[in-house]
Amino acid sequence: MNHKRTLRIYRALALNLPRRLKKRLPARVKQPLTVPEAANGCWSLDFTSDVLTDGRRFRTLNVLDDYNRELLGVEIDFSLPASRVVQVLTRLVECYGRPAQLRTDNGPEFISAKLSEWCEQQGVILHWIQPGKPTQNAYIERFNGSFRRELLDAHLFRSLAHVRQLVDEWRHDYNTQRPHQALNFMTPLEFKQAA
C-alpha cells in the first residue's frame, strides 16, 4: 500500500493527533547567589518527598531564611498545590514578617499565577532560578541534603502525624541546638539574636 494513501486514510478516520509541544519556560536572568544582610532579606523554598510504610508518597515544603539559615517552616502533606503554598507563606509572614524576596526553582507550584499574585499583593520579589541550575538556590539545596540524610532517610514513617512529630522535633534541634560553620559556629537563632 502506498504511504500517501495510508496517510490519507489515517487523516480521514481522524486518527491523527496533534503533536504535543513542550511547554517553554520564560528565560530566567542569571543572578549570582547573594548573601542577605538581614533577616527576612530572602527566603528559599523547595520541595522534598518520601514515602510512608504503606507505600503512599508525601511531600514536604521547606522554607528557609537565607540570612541565618533558620528553618521557618515545613509543610507536610500528600499534595501541596500552589494555593497551599500561599497559605503556608501567609502564615509564616504573620509569624516572622514579610521577606523582601522569595527564591524558588521552576516547579509548577512556584510558577503559578496564585503565587505570583500573592507576591505582588505583599510587595515581595519572586525570583526563579534558571532551569537545571540548583546551585543558584544553594542555601535550600544544602539544607535539603541534611534534611534527607538526617531525617527522611533515617526513619520509617507510619503516618503523616508521625512525620509531623519527628519534623517538629528535628526543626527545633536544627534551629536551637546545632551550630553552623557558616554562622561562625552559632545556631541560627543565636546568629539572629547576635545581629
N, CA, C and O atoms as a DFTB+ gen file, in Angstrom:
780 C
 N C O
     1  1       0.850      -1.179       0.000
     2  2       0.000       0.000       0.000
     3  2       0.899       1.247       0.000
     4  3       1.929       1.281       0.673
     5  1       0.511       2.214      -0.727
     6  2       1.250       3.452      -0.863
     7  2       1.201       4.246       0.448
     8  3       0.145       4.351       1.071
     9  1       2.318       4.791       0.854
    10  2       2.349       5.535       2.121
    11  2       1.487       6.795       2.066
    12  3       0.964       7.223       3.095
    13  1       1.327       7.402       0.878
    14  2       0.478       8.597       0.768
    15  2      -0.984       8.218       0.966
    16  3      -1.738       8.957       1.598
    17  1      -1.387       7.067       0.427
    18  2      -2.769       6.605       0.604
    19  2      -3.032       6.270       2.074
    20  3      -4.096       6.576       2.611
    21  1      -2.061       5.647       2.702
    22  2      -2.195       5.319       4.125
    23  2      -2.382       6.594       4.952
    24  3      -3.218       6.633       5.855
    25  1      -1.623       7.609       4.651
    26  2      -1.742       8.875       5.362
    27  2      -3.109       9.512       5.123
    28  3      -3.693      10.083       6.045
    29  1      -3.628       9.419       3.891
    30  2      -4.938       9.975       3.568
    31  2      -6.040       9.270       4.356
    32  3      -6.926       9.928       4.902
    33  1      -5.992       7.948       4.419
    34  2      -6.990       7.170       5.180
    35  2      -6.865       7.485       6.674
    36  3      -7.868       7.652       7.368
    37  1      -5.651       7.563       7.145
    38  2      -5.373       7.885       8.542
    39  2      -5.996       9.220       8.929
    40  3      -6.591       9.340      10.000
    41  1      -5.865      10.220       8.067
    42  2      -6.442      11.538       8.339
    43  2      -7.954      11.521       8.193
    44  3      -8.649      12.185       8.961
    45  1      -8.488      10.768       7.211
    46  2      -9.942      10.689       7.001
    47  2     -10.633      10.069       8.206
    48  3     -11.755      10.459       8.531
    49  1     -10.008       9.130       8.867
    50  2     -10.587       8.489      10.056
    51  2     -10.280       9.276      11.337
    52  3     -10.621       8.841      12.437
    53  1      -9.640      10.425      11.183
    54  2      -9.296      11.315      12.315
    55  2      -8.420      10.598      13.341
    56  3      -8.579      10.785      14.548
    57  1      -7.513       9.793      12.856
    58  2      -6.596       9.092      13.757
    59  2      -5.368       9.931      14.100
    60  3      -4.604       9.606      15.010
    61  1      -5.199      11.018      13.348
    62  2      -4.040      11.852      13.631
    63  2      -4.308      12.745      14.844
    64  3      -5.328      13.432      14.916
    65  1      -3.401      12.720      15.761
    66  2      -3.498      13.547      16.963
    67  2      -2.496      14.693      16.844
    68  3      -1.420      14.525      16.269
    69  1      -2.849      15.846      17.383
    70  2      -1.891      16.951      17.315
    71  2      -0.656      16.630      18.154
    72  3      -0.749      16.006      19.211
    73  1       0.470      17.058      17.672
    74  2       1.707      16.842      18.417
    75  2       1.709      17.707      19.669
    76  3       1.295      18.866      19.660
    77  1       2.185      17.105      20.733
    78  2       2.294      17.865      21.979
    79  2       3.559      18.713      21.917
    80  3       4.656      18.224      21.646
    81  1       3.366      19.963      22.171
    82  2       4.517      20.865      22.194
    83  2       5.029      20.980      23.620
    84  3       4.247      21.016      24.570
    85  1       6.319      21.036      23.757
    86  2       6.931      21.172      25.071
    87  2       6.670      22.578      25.597
    88  3       6.858      23.568      24.891
    89  1       6.231      22.644      26.858
    90  2       5.977      23.944      27.464
    91  2       7.307      24.653      27.709
    92  3       8.192      24.120      28.378
    93  1       7.431      25.812      27.182
    94  2       8.656      26.586      27.314
    95  2       8.562      27.538      28.491
    96  3       7.576      28.258      28.647
    97  1       9.589      27.534      29.308
    98  2       9.663      28.475      30.418
    99  2      10.268      29.781      29.918
   100  3      11.121      29.776      29.031
   101  1       9.831      30.885      30.480
   102  2      10.467      32.147      30.086
   103  2      11.935      32.144      30.507
   104  3      12.317      31.487      31.475
   105  1      12.731      32.873      29.779
   106  2      14.160      32.944      30.086
   107  2      14.354      33.567      31.462
   108  3      13.769      34.603      31.778
   109  1      15.169      32.934      32.259
   110  2      15.469      33.440      33.598
   111  2      16.816      34.154      33.553
   112  3      17.771      33.682      32.936
   113  1      16.867      35.273      34.204
   114  2      18.110      36.044      34.234
   115  2      19.036      35.433      35.280
   116  3      18.648      35.220      36.429
   117  1      20.249      35.162      34.863
   118  2      21.227      34.598      35.780
   119  2      21.672      35.660      36.770
   120  3      22.176      36.716      36.388
   121  1      21.479      35.363      38.046
   122  2      21.901      36.270      39.103
   123  2      22.771      35.497      40.083
   124  3      22.429      34.371      40.443
   125  1      23.861      36.058      40.515
   126  2      24.692      35.343      41.477
   127  2      23.965      35.217      42.822
   128  3      23.120      36.040      43.174
   129  1      24.318      34.176      43.549
   130  2      23.730      33.944      44.864
   131  2      24.311      34.954      45.839
   132  3      25.504      34.930      46.140
   133  1      23.461      35.837      46.327
   134  2      23.923      36.886      47.239
   135  2      23.684      36.474      48.685
   136  3      22.782      35.689      48.976
   137  1      24.481      36.997      49.565
   138  2      24.323      36.750      50.993
   139  2      23.466      37.870      51.563
   140  3      23.882      39.028      51.527
   141  1      22.281      37.563      52.090
   142  2      21.430      38.611      52.661
   143  2      22.112      39.274      53.851
   144  3      22.883      38.645      54.575
   145  1      21.818      40.537      54.036
   146  2      22.467      41.293      55.112
   147  2      21.604      41.418      56.354
   148  3      22.053      41.952      57.368
   149  1      20.363      40.930      56.289
   150  2      19.480      40.977      57.456
   151  2      18.447      39.865      57.338
   152  3      18.223      39.313      56.261
   153  1      17.826      39.551      58.465
   154  2      16.759      38.546      58.456
   155  2      15.631      39.022      57.545
   156  3      15.398      40.223      57.408
   157  1      14.950      38.090      56.937
   158  2      13.839      38.338      56.005
   159  2      14.299      39.037      54.727
   160  3      13.484      39.624      54.015
   161  1      15.579      38.979      54.434
   162  2      16.057      39.522      53.169
   163  2      15.660      38.636      52.008
   164  3      15.228      39.122      50.963
   165  1      15.807      37.331      52.193
   166  2      15.436      36.370      51.153
   167  2      15.090      35.038      51.801
   168  3      15.840      34.531      52.636
   169  1      13.959      34.477      51.417
   170  2      13.560      33.141      51.839
   171  2      13.699      32.212      50.645
   172  3      13.361      32.583      49.521
   173  1      14.193      31.011      50.885
   174  2      14.285      29.994      49.841
   175  2      13.239      28.922      50.099
   176  3      12.999      28.531      51.241
   177  1      12.615      28.450      49.015
   178  2      11.577      27.421      49.105
   179  2      11.938      26.259      48.196
   180  3      12.470      26.451      47.102
   181  1      11.641      25.044      48.663
   182  2      11.832      23.866      47.827
   183  2      11.037      22.711      48.420
   184  3      10.634      22.733      49.583
   185  1      10.825      21.702      47.580
   186  2      10.093      20.504      47.980
   187  2      11.048      19.334      48.139
   188  3      12.051      19.233      47.433
   189  1      10.724      18.453      49.075
   190  2      11.337      17.131      49.149
   191  2      10.192      16.139      49.247
   192  3       9.060      16.522      49.542
   193  1      10.477      14.879      49.005
   194  2       9.415      13.868      49.101
   195  2       9.982      12.591      49.687
   196  3      11.187      12.343      49.634
   197  1       9.094      11.789      50.245
   198  2       9.448      10.484      50.796
   199  2       8.190       9.623      50.771
   200  3       7.165      10.030      50.222
   201  1       8.266       8.454      51.354
   202  2       7.152       7.517      51.287
   203  2       6.865       6.960      52.682
   204  3       7.781       6.734      53.472
   205  1       5.577       6.741      52.972
   206  2       5.174       6.113      54.232
   207  2       5.393       4.607      54.127
   208  3       5.646       4.085      53.041
   209  1       5.294       3.916      55.256
   210  2       5.496       2.467      55.243
   211  2       4.412       1.745      54.448
   212  3       4.636       0.625      53.987
   213  1       3.242       2.362      54.277
   214  2       2.180       1.720      53.491
   215  2       2.295       2.015      51.992
   216  3       1.439       1.591      51.216
   217  1       3.341       2.735      51.578
   218  2       3.594       2.975      50.167
   219  2       3.087       4.301      49.634
   220  3       3.364       4.641      48.484
   221  1       2.345       5.069      50.443
   222  2       1.851       6.367      49.979
   223  2       2.975       7.395      50.036
   224  3       3.721       7.467      51.013
   225  1       3.083       8.188      48.974
   226  2       4.128       9.200      48.853
   227  2       3.636      10.522      49.446
   228  3       2.503      10.935      49.199
   229  1       4.490      11.178      50.224
   230  2       4.163      12.504      50.769
   231  2       5.247      13.481      50.377
   232  3       6.357      13.092      50.014
   233  1       4.907      14.767      50.455
   234  2       5.836      15.841      50.098
   235  2       6.008      16.771      51.285
   236  3       5.136      16.869      52.149
   237  1       7.139      17.447      51.314
   238  2       7.368      18.489      52.320
   239  2       7.773      19.769      51.595
   240  3       8.580      19.744      50.667
   241  1       7.211      20.863      52.026
   242  2       7.603      22.184      51.536
   243  2       8.478      22.809      52.609
   244  3       8.012      23.069      53.718
   245  1       9.735      23.050      52.289
   246  2      10.690      23.613      53.239
   247  2      10.904      25.088      52.937
   248  3      11.125      25.469      51.787
   249  1      10.836      25.920      53.981
   250  2      11.045      27.363      53.837
   251  2      12.189      27.759      54.763
   252  3      12.136      27.530      55.971
   253  1      13.225      28.358      54.174
   254  2      14.453      28.676      54.899
   255  2      14.783      30.150      54.745
   256  3      14.688      30.696      53.646
   257  1      15.171      30.802      55.843
   258  2      15.661      32.175      55.772
   259  2      17.146      32.114      55.438
   260  3      17.930      31.540      56.193
   261  1      17.532      32.702      54.313
   262  2      18.918      32.603      53.840
   263  2      19.907      33.326      54.751
   264  3      21.087      32.975      54.776
   265  1      19.454      34.316      55.490
   266  2      20.365      35.117      56.315
   267  2      21.003      34.287      57.425
   268  3      22.226      34.239      57.551
   269  1      20.174      33.643      58.215
   270  2      20.694      32.886      59.351
   271  2      20.433      31.389      59.240
   272  3      20.621      30.655      60.210
   273  1      20.005      30.932      58.072
   274  2      19.742      29.506      57.784
   275  2      18.673      28.926      58.706
   276  3      18.641      27.719      58.945
   277  1      17.800      29.787      59.221
   278  2      16.737      29.316      60.107
   279  2      15.648      28.634      59.287
   280  3      15.187      29.162      58.275
   281  1      15.250      27.454      59.743
   282  2      14.150      26.744      59.101
   283  2      12.854      27.345      59.623
   284  3      12.464      27.103      60.765
   285  1      12.192      28.128      58.784
   286  2      10.982      28.842      59.207
   287  2       9.781      27.922      59.282
   288  3       8.947      28.063      60.175
   289  1       9.683      26.990      58.363
   290  2       8.536      26.098      58.383
   291  2       8.704      24.931      57.434
   292  3       9.415      25.011      56.432
   293  1       8.026      23.836      57.779
   294  2       7.960      22.652      56.924
   295  2       6.502      22.240      56.863
   296  3       5.908      21.894      57.884
   297  1       5.927      22.276      55.676
   298  2       4.541      21.844      55.470
   299  2       4.573      20.441      54.895
   300  3       5.306      20.172      53.942
   301  1       3.777      19.539      55.472
   302  2       3.812      18.127      55.098
   303  2       2.412      17.675      54.703
   304  3       1.454      17.884      55.448
   305  1       2.294      17.061      53.540
   306  2       1.014      16.502      53.101
   307  2       1.237      15.646      51.865
   308  3       2.331      15.608      51.303
   309  1       0.163      14.954      51.450
   310  2       0.253      14.137      50.240
   311  2       0.300      15.008      48.992
   312  3       0.933      14.642      48.002
   313  1      -0.363      16.148      49.033
   314  2      -0.378      17.064      47.898
   315  2      -0.217      18.486      48.423
   316  3      -0.859      18.871      49.401
   317  1       0.632      19.253      47.775
   318  2       0.861      20.642      48.173
   319  2       0.754      21.537      46.938
   320  3       1.769      21.913      46.352
   321  1      -0.487      21.878      46.540
   322  2      -0.660      22.732      45.355
   323  2      -0.291      24.181      45.674
   324  3       0.039      24.519      46.810
   325  1      -0.355      25.018      44.657
   326  2       0.037      26.421      44.793
   327  2      -0.778      27.145      45.859
   328  3      -0.236      27.975      46.588
   329  1      -2.075      26.843      45.959
   330  2      -2.908      27.510      46.967
   331  2      -2.415      27.189      48.378
   332  3      -2.471      28.042      49.263
   333  1      -1.937      25.979      48.587
   334  2      -1.413      25.591      49.899
   335  2      -0.085      26.291      50.173
   336  3       0.191      26.678      51.309
   337  1       0.731      26.452      49.144
   338  2       1.999      27.183      49.294
   339  2       1.717      28.615      49.746
   340  3       2.409      29.146      50.614
   341  1       0.695      29.235      49.151
   342  2       0.312      30.601      49.519
   343  2      -0.158      30.651      50.975
   344  3       0.187      31.582      51.703
   345  1      -0.942      29.656      51.403
   346  2      -1.400      29.603      52.794
   347  2      -0.220      29.510      53.760
   348  3      -0.187      30.200      54.779
   349  1       0.732      28.664      53.438
   350  2       1.909      28.499      54.289
   351  2       2.688      29.808      54.378
   352  3       3.089      30.223      55.465
   353  1       2.901      30.460      53.231
   354  2       3.640      31.724      53.230
   355  2       2.906      32.811      54.012
   356  3       3.532      33.601      54.719
   357  1       1.582      32.851      53.886
   358  2       0.786      33.824      54.644
   359  2       0.967      33.604      56.140
   360  3       1.135      34.560      56.897
   361  1       0.935      32.349      56.563
   362  2       1.113      32.025      57.979
   363  2       2.517      32.401      58.452
   364  3       2.676      32.917      59.558
   365  1       3.525      32.151      57.637
   366  2       4.898      32.478      58.022
   367  2       5.137      33.985      58.067
   368  3       5.900      34.464      58.905
   369  1       4.491      34.737      57.173
   370  2       4.607      36.201      57.194
   371  2       4.011      36.754      58.482
   372  3       4.539      37.712      59.048
   373  1       2.916      36.161      58.949
   374  2       2.320      36.600      60.216
   375  2       3.256      36.354      61.388
   376  3       3.292      37.145      62.331
   377  1       4.018      35.256      61.335
   378  2       4.925      34.913      62.440
   379  2       6.259      35.654      62.371
   380  3       6.748      36.131      63.395
   381  1       6.849      35.758      61.192
   382  2       8.220      36.251      61.062
   383  2       8.349      37.596      60.356
   384  3       9.429      38.187      60.354
   385  1       7.295      38.078      59.773
   386  2       7.381      39.302      58.991
   387  2       7.528      38.976      57.515
   388  3       7.724      37.820      57.139
   389  1       7.432      40.002      56.687
   390  2       7.430      39.826      55.234
   391  2       8.863      39.795      54.703
   392  3       9.668      40.658      55.056
   393  1       9.197      38.805      53.853
   394  2      10.529      38.789      53.247
   395  2      10.601      39.782      52.091
   396  3       9.578      40.148      51.513
   397  1      11.790      40.206      51.768
   398  2      11.954      41.095      50.619
   399  2      11.892      40.302      49.315
   400  3      11.460      40.821      48.285
   401  1      12.327      39.037      49.366
   402  2      12.416      38.234      48.151
   403  2      12.184      36.764      48.470
   404  3      12.531      36.298      49.556
   405  1      11.596      36.033      47.524
   406  2      11.476      34.576      47.595
   407  2      12.302      33.993      46.453
   408  3      12.205      34.459      45.317
   409  1      13.111      32.982      46.744
   410  2      13.889      32.314      45.702
   411  2      13.394      30.871      45.589
   412  3      13.372      30.138      46.578
   413  1      12.995      30.468      44.369
   414  2      12.457      29.132      44.139
   415  2      12.995      28.572      42.828
   416  3      13.618      29.275      42.031
   417  1      12.732      27.278      42.634
   418  2      13.024      26.687      41.331
   419  2      11.798      26.885      40.429
   420  3      10.926      27.695      40.742
   421  1      11.732      26.163      39.330
   422  2      10.662      26.369      38.353
   423  2       9.570      25.315      38.437
   424  3       8.975      24.960      37.420
   425  1       9.302      24.814      39.625
   426  2       8.238      23.829      39.797
   427  2       6.874      24.438      39.505
   428  3       6.713      25.656      39.588
   429  1       5.882      23.604      39.160
   430  2       4.556      24.134      38.798
   431  2       3.894      24.931      39.918
   432  3       3.136      25.861      39.643
   433  1       4.166      24.582      41.170
   434  2       3.571      25.321      42.289
   435  2       4.169      26.717      42.391
   436  3       3.501      27.651      42.835
   437  1       5.422      26.861      41.984
   438  2       6.125      28.126      42.140
   439  2       5.945      29.063      40.959
   440  3       6.107      30.273      41.113
   441  1       5.615      28.539      39.781
   442  2       5.405      29.410      38.616
   443  2       3.923      29.689      38.401
   444  3       3.536      30.233      37.367
   445  1       3.098      29.321      39.368
   446  2       1.653      29.511      39.234
   447  2       1.255      30.982      39.385
   448  3       1.978      31.786      39.972
   449  1       0.104      31.296      38.845
   450  2      -0.415      32.663      38.932
   451  2      -0.767      33.013      40.379
   452  3      -0.637      34.169      40.780
   453  1      -1.216      32.020      41.171
   454  2      -1.600      32.292      42.568
   455  2      -0.427      32.820      43.378
   456  3      -0.561      33.794      44.118
   457  1       0.718      32.173      43.235
   458  2       1.888      32.628      43.991
   459  2       2.365      33.985      43.488
   460  3       2.760      34.838      44.283
   461  1       2.330      34.189      42.180
   462  2       2.746      35.489      41.618
   463  2       1.837      36.607      42.118
   464  3       2.316      37.684      42.474
   465  1       0.528      36.357      42.146
   466  2      -0.422      37.364      42.642
   467  2      -0.183      37.658      44.113
   468  3      -0.208      38.817      44.528
   469  1       0.050      36.608      44.913
   470  2       0.293      36.800      46.340
   471  2       1.536      37.657      46.548
   472  3       1.531      38.579      47.363
   473  1       2.598      37.352      45.810
   474  2       3.840      38.125      45.940
   475  2       3.628      39.579      45.544
   476  3       4.166      40.488      46.176
   477  1       2.851      39.790      44.507
   478  2       2.579      41.162      44.060
   479  2       1.792      41.929      45.124
   480  3       2.079      43.096      45.390
   481  1       0.798      41.271      45.730
   482  2      -0.001      41.912      46.776
   483  2       0.838      42.229      48.011
   484  3       0.639      43.257      48.659
   485  1       1.775      41.340      48.329
   486  2       2.600      41.522      49.526
   487  2       3.811      42.424      49.285
   488  3       4.471      42.850      50.233
   489  1       4.100      42.713      48.022
   490  2       5.288      43.505      47.714
   491  2       6.573      42.700      47.837
   492  3       7.620      43.240      48.196
   493  1       6.492      41.401      47.537
   494  2       7.635      40.505      47.633
   495  2       8.133      40.206      46.219
   496  3       7.335      39.934      45.323
   497  1       9.436      40.255      46.023
   498  2      10.019      39.930      44.719
   499  2      10.121      38.415      44.616
   500  3      10.698      37.769      45.491
   501  1       9.566      37.847      43.554
   502  2       9.623      36.408      43.325
   503  2      10.736      36.135      42.316
   504  3      10.649      36.542      41.158
   505  1      11.767      35.452      42.760
   506  2      12.927      35.177      41.896
   507  2      13.007      33.685      41.625
   508  3      13.123      32.881      42.550
   509  1      12.943      33.318      40.332
   510  2      13.104      31.924      39.930
   511  2      14.541      31.720      39.482
   512  3      15.123      32.578      38.819
   513  1      15.107      30.582      39.846
   514  2      16.442      30.253      39.372
   515  2      16.340      29.760      37.934
   516  3      15.248      29.444      37.463
   517  1      17.465      29.693      37.239
   518  2      17.463      29.172      35.884
   519  2      17.177      27.669      35.927
   520  3      17.643      26.987      36.840
   521  1      16.430      27.145      34.970
   522  2      16.163      25.700      34.949
   523  2      17.460      24.897      34.892
   524  3      18.372      25.209      34.126
   525  1      17.518      23.862      35.717
   526  2      18.697      22.994      35.730
   527  2      19.903      23.568      36.431
   528  3      21.008      23.050      36.270
   529  1      19.725      24.633      37.213
   530  2      20.845      25.259      37.923
   531  2      20.550      25.325      39.426
   532  3      20.331      26.414      39.956
   533  1      20.540      24.182      40.120
   534  2      20.202      24.194      41.558
   535  2      21.201      24.974      42.407
   536  3      20.879      25.356      43.532
   537  1      22.409      25.219      41.893
   538  2      23.381      25.975      42.678
   539  2      22.958      27.425      42.867
   540  3      23.486      28.113      43.741
   541  1      22.012      27.899      42.062
   542  2      21.508      29.258      42.243
   543  2      20.546      29.334      43.434
   544  3      20.136      30.424      43.834
   545  1      20.190      28.182      43.993
   546  2      19.353      28.126      45.188
   547  2      20.085      27.270      46.231
   548  3      19.500      26.370      46.833
   549  1      21.361      27.564      46.430
   550  2      22.256      26.695      47.185
   551  2      21.888      26.556      48.660
   552  3      22.106      25.495      49.245
   553  1      21.336      27.598      49.273
   554  2      21.030      27.515      50.700
   555  2      20.004      26.421      50.975
   556  3      20.192      25.608      51.879
   557  1      18.925      26.395      50.205
   558  2      17.880      25.393      50.442
   559  2      18.334      24.019      49.960
   560  3      17.950      23.007      50.547
   561  1      19.145      23.964      48.904
   562  2      19.636      22.667      48.430
   563  2      20.562      22.047      49.475
   564  3      20.520      20.838      49.703
   565  1      21.384      22.859      50.099
   566  2      22.258      22.371      51.172
   567  2      21.426      21.874      52.349
   568  3      21.713      20.827      52.930
   569  1      20.399      22.633      52.691
   570  2      19.511      22.218      53.770
   571  2      18.816      20.904      53.426
   572  3      18.731      20.010      54.268
   573  1      18.313      20.778      52.185
   574  2      17.594      19.571      51.783
   575  2      18.467      18.327      51.922
   576  3      17.968      17.254      52.260
   577  1      19.769      18.464      51.664
   578  2      20.674      17.330      51.841
   579  2      20.724      16.870      53.287
   580  3      20.648      15.673      53.562
   581  1      20.851      17.813      54.212
   582  2      20.858      17.463      55.640
   583  2      19.511      16.897      56.069
   584  3      19.453      15.917      56.812
   585  1      18.439      17.509      55.606
   586  2      17.079      17.083      55.952
   587  2      16.846      15.642      55.493
   588  3      16.297      14.829      56.237
   589  1      17.262      15.337      54.277
   590  2      17.070      13.981      53.747
   591  2      17.928      12.977      54.502
   592  3      17.433      11.927      54.911
   593  1      19.218      13.289      54.692
   594  2      20.134      12.362      55.351
   595  2      19.737      12.082      56.790
   596  3      19.676      10.929      57.217
   597  1      19.467      13.149      57.534
   598  2      19.294      13.016      58.978
   599  2      17.880      12.686      59.412
   600  3      17.674      12.191      60.520
   601  1      16.895      12.955      58.552
   602  2      15.516      12.706      58.976
   603  2      14.786      11.749      58.044
   604  3      14.341      10.684      58.471
   605  1      14.661      12.120      56.784
   606  2      13.842      11.309      55.879
   607  2      14.436       9.924      55.650
   608  3      13.706       8.933      55.679
   609  1      15.751       9.834      55.423
   610  2      16.368       8.533      55.179
   611  2      16.592       7.739      56.463
   612  3      16.793       6.526      56.404
   613  1      16.562       8.387      57.601
   614  2      16.877       7.725      58.871
   615  2      15.668       7.097      59.549
   616  3      15.827       6.351      60.516
   617  1      14.457       7.382      59.062
   618  2      13.252       6.897      59.740
   619  2      12.294       6.224      58.763
   620  3      12.284       6.513      57.567
   621  1      11.492       5.319      59.313
   622  2      10.348       4.766      58.597
   623  2       9.112       5.433      59.190
   624  3       8.907       5.395      60.403
   625  1       8.297       6.037      58.349
   626  2       7.157       6.816      58.816
   627  2       5.872       6.007      58.665
   628  3       5.604       5.451      57.599
   629  1       5.081       5.943      59.734
   630  2       3.816       5.202      59.715
   631  2       2.670       6.047      59.180
   632  3       1.783       5.531      58.501
   633  1       2.682       7.348      59.482
   634  2       1.576       8.228      59.096
   635  2       2.095       9.651      58.979
   636  3       3.233       9.947      59.341
   637  1       1.230      10.530      58.463
   638  2       1.618      11.940      58.374
   639  2       1.809      12.547      59.761
   640  3       2.675      13.400      59.955
   641  1       1.002      12.108      60.720
   642  2       1.152      12.620      62.089
   643  2       2.533      12.245      62.640
   644  3       3.168      13.043      63.329
   645  1       2.981      11.054      62.339
   646  2       4.308      10.616      62.775
   647  2       5.397      11.461      62.111
   648  3       6.365      11.853      62.763
   649  1       5.239      11.737      60.832
   650  2       6.192      12.587      60.109
   651  2       6.229      13.973      60.733
   652  3       7.303      14.514      60.992
   653  1       5.047      14.552      60.975
   654  2       4.981      15.912      61.536
   655  2       5.645      15.987      62.906
   656  3       6.331      16.961      63.215
   657  1       5.441      14.957      63.726
   658  2       6.040      14.944      65.061
   659  2       7.566      14.927      64.970
   660  3       8.241      15.707      65.642
   661  1       8.106      14.036      64.136
   662  2       9.560      13.944      64.010
   663  2      10.162      15.200      63.363
   664  3      11.252      15.630      63.738
   665  1       9.453      15.782      62.397
   666  2       9.945      17.001      61.747
   667  2       9.961      18.157      62.741
   668  3      10.908      18.943      62.745
   669  1       8.930      18.279      63.589
   670  2       8.910      19.347      64.591
   671  2      10.082      19.222      65.562
   672  3      10.720      20.217      65.907
   673  1      10.362      17.989      66.003
   674  2      11.493      17.772      66.915
   675  2      12.811      18.114      66.221
   676  3      13.677      18.764      66.806
   677  1      12.959      17.667      64.959
   678  2      14.193      17.913      64.218
   679  2      14.363      19.404      63.937
   680  3      15.474      19.929      64.011
   681  1      13.271      20.080      63.617
   682  2      13.318      21.526      63.336
   683  2      13.767      22.311      64.569
   684  3      14.573      23.236      64.467
   685  1      13.240      21.933      65.731
   686  2      13.640      22.596      66.972
   687  2      15.143      22.399      67.210
   688  3      15.851      23.343      67.563
   689  1      15.618      21.177      67.014
   690  2      17.043      20.892      67.191
   691  2      17.880      21.668      66.178
   692  3      18.918      22.227      66.531
   693  1      17.438      21.705      64.927
   694  2      18.175      22.382      63.860
   695  2      18.310      23.884      64.137
   696  3      19.371      24.466      63.912
   697  1      17.239      24.504      64.623
   698  2      17.253      25.960      64.847
   699  2      17.904      26.387      66.156
   700  3      18.449      27.488      66.244
   701  1      17.855      25.529      67.174
   702  2      18.293      25.973      68.501
   703  2      19.526      25.268      69.050
   704  3      20.201      25.820      69.918
   705  1      19.843      24.063      68.573
   706  2      20.920      23.287      69.176
   707  2      22.132      23.087      68.276
   708  3      23.229      22.827      68.769
   709  1      21.949      23.204      66.968
   710  2      23.015      22.841      66.038
   711  2      23.785      24.065      65.559
   712  3      23.207      24.933      64.907
   713  1      25.081      24.154      65.870
   714  2      25.884      25.266      65.343
   715  2      26.214      25.039      63.868
   716  3      26.384      23.901      63.432
   717  1      26.302      26.127      63.108
   718  2      26.616      26.075      61.685
   719  2      27.963      26.737      61.457
   720  3      28.221      27.827      61.967
   721  1      28.802      26.092      60.708
   722  2      30.124      26.643      60.412
   723  2      30.008      27.980      59.679
   724  3      30.793      28.895      59.930
   725  1      29.022      28.096      58.766
   726  2      28.839      29.338      58.006
   727  2      28.374      30.494      58.893
   728  3      28.466      31.657      58.501
   729  1      27.875      30.173      60.086
   730  2      27.389      31.202      61.012
   731  2      28.355      31.387      62.176
   732  3      27.934      31.748      63.275
   733  1      29.650      31.143      61.948
   734  2      30.673      31.250      62.999
   735  2      30.369      30.333      64.174
   736  3      30.550      30.705      65.333
   737  1      29.911      29.146      63.861
   738  2      29.597      28.098      64.837
   739  2      28.554      28.542      65.853
   740  3      28.639      28.200      67.033
   741  1      27.577      29.300      65.391
   742  2      26.413      29.649      66.202
   743  2      25.201      28.943      65.619
   744  3      25.197      28.554      64.451
   745  1      24.174      28.782      66.443
   746  2      22.919      28.237      65.935
   747  2      22.200      29.343      65.165
   748  3      22.523      30.517      65.344
   749  1      21.231      28.997      64.312
   750  2      20.509      30.043      63.589
   751  2      19.876      31.098      64.493
   752  3      19.929      32.289      64.187
   753  1      19.276      30.665      65.609
   754  2      18.641      31.650      66.492
   755  2      19.666      32.512      67.203
   756  3      19.430      33.704      67.397
   757  1      20.810      31.939      67.603
   758  2      21.875      32.735      68.228
   759  2      22.421      33.769      67.235
   760  3      22.673      34.917      67.603
   761  1      22.597      33.364      66.002
   762  2      23.112      34.271      64.990
   763  2      22.143      35.431      64.744
   764  3      22.556      36.577      64.570
   765  1      20.865      35.112      64.734
   766  2      19.830      36.150      64.524
   767  2      19.812      37.135      65.693
   768  3      19.701      38.343      65.484
   769  1      19.919      36.625      66.924
   770  2      19.922      37.477      68.102
   771  2      21.197      38.314      68.185
   772  3      21.153      39.467      68.613
   773  1      22.329      37.744      67.780
   774  2      23.590      38.477      67.823
   775  2      23.598      39.639      66.831
   776  3      24.262      40.651      67.057
   777  1      22.866      39.490      65.747
   778  2      22.826      40.565      64.741
   779  2      21.904      41.665      65.226
   780  3      21.723      42.668      64.535
